[in-house]
Amino acid sequence: MEITAIPGAREMFSLDPEVIQLNHGSYGAVPVEVQERQSELRAEMERAPDRFFARLPARLAVARERVAAFLNSSGNSSGAAFVANATEGVAVALESVPLAAGDEILYTDHGYAAVERALRRRAGESGARLVRVALGDDPVAAVLGGVTARTRLAVLDHVSSAGARLLPVARLAGELAARDVVSVVDGAHAPGMLPVDLDAVNADFWVGNLHKWAFAPRPAALLHVAPHWRGRVRPLVVSYGDGFPDAVEFQGTRDYTALLAAPYGLDLLERLGLDRVRAHNTALAAYGQRVVAESLHEAGLCADAPQATGHPGVPMRVVRLASGLGTTKAEADALCAEILDRLGCQIKVEPVGLLRLSAQIYNTREDYDRLAAGLPDVLRTRRALLRTI
Ligand SMILES: Cc1ncc(COP(=O)(O)O)c(C=O)c1O
């Protein structure tokens, strides 16, 4: 696949020139022009705090409308609320859906670890039982195979963190609704990365981060709620806001400038050309996966054959490390730190033995070539060290 660079992309960001950032997927990166818009909003807040907060609800509604339209949520902005991040959005959904002893909550082996913790707490409090299904090769069969007469709620990733897997969430939400199961979609990675169509997904709850692939400042996310749930949404913090979305969105005095600046990230993406950005990023991620997997395979440090595996439109790819490497959180963190220290590359190691690479417009082929060239040596050292422990 051809990789067509976007001229001047690197200069649009304020990333440390000493570090090759190959982990856009974790925290995103905010383009300088969006940082500037947020600084202006903060300056405005400091010039006249009362005026700023008096105007805030109306301005949030305008920003929300723009983001909701970008994600194709039809009609108006009242079906969605800004939240800080995906973790918070999932927590609001879990708080809102009544659960009782004996109910089942379904989730998958690809779910995000922090979300799994939230599920554990909710299950513990309500007496509901957690049912974890392995996605395997057929996610629809796996999820629907885990549904029983007691399943009340299912939490699914739109794009998973560890495996960078794209799930057919529209199909699954429809099938779950037909079985009377409430769907909660963790779309942390989806905005900006994929052409999201919330009307088509039609989940009960869907939340997506804007600060990962949509170039928004942190923290910024949108929680979309189906009409029949809007009257029953329970905000995590009770403040002045009444009803949905205000009660969820207004959580007292805090910094709302990331949310107000989120539309500028979308403006930039659209100016650059969404198709162009997406084509660049997915092709580059595939390139990165190939060169890294080939290099590790040659060195006997890769668990898979070096063929390309990945999901259409997802600019994150994984390489499975040889057995024993990166399989605990401590080891994964130590490996990341060593790769950063020795190669100057910031990558993500998911503590299931997966090295995850992201691609964004500021990346080039050379970034992945550098990682591919130096990685075998780092992994050999790490493996030798593990054997002596
Ligand atoms: C699938 C998934 N869900 C949730 C999150 C959490 O995002 P946040 O920390 O912004 O809430 C992430 C972050 O990487 C993620 O990948």
The ligand as a Tripos MOL2 file, in Angstrom:
@<TRIPOS>MOLECULE
LIG
   16    16     1     0     0
SMALL
NO_CHARGES

@<TRIPOS>ATOM
      1 C1        -10.3550    0.5360   24.6280 C.3       1 LIG1
      2 C2        -10.0240    1.6030   25.6330 C.ar      1 LIG1
      3 N1        -10.9420    1.9410   26.5230 N.ar      1 LIG1
      4 C3        -10.7380    2.9100   27.4390 C.ar      1 LIG1
      5 C4         -9.5470    3.6020   27.4740 C.ar      1 LIG1
      6 C5         -9.3500    4.6240   28.5250 C.3       1 LIG1
      7 O1         -9.2410    5.8900   27.9990 O.3       1 LIG1
      8 P1         -9.2450    7.1080   29.0340 P.3       1 LIG1
      9 O2         -8.0690    6.8980   29.9450 O.co2     1 LIG1
     10 O3         -9.0940    8.3070   28.1800 O.co2     1 LIG1
     11 O4        -10.5080    7.0560   29.7780 O.co2     1 LIG1
     12 C6         -8.5370    3.2800   26.5590 C.ar      1 LIG1
     13 C7         -7.2550    3.9870   26.5780 C.2       1 LIG1
     14 O5         -6.2940    3.6610   25.9280 O.2       1 LIG1
     15 C8         -8.7890    2.2460   25.6240 C.ar      1 LIG1
     16 O6         -7.8480    1.8800   24.7350 O.3       1 LIG1
@<TRIPOS>BOND
     1     1     2 1
     2     2     3 ar
     3     2    15 ar
     4     3     4 ar
     5     4     5 ar
     6     5     6 1
     7     5    12 ar
     8     6     7 1
     9     7     8 1
    10     8     9 2
    11     8    10 1
    12     8    11 1
    13    12    13 1
    14    12    15 ar
    15    13    14 2
    16    15    16 1
@<TRIPOS>SUBSTRUCTURE
     1 LIG1         1 GROUP 0 **** ****
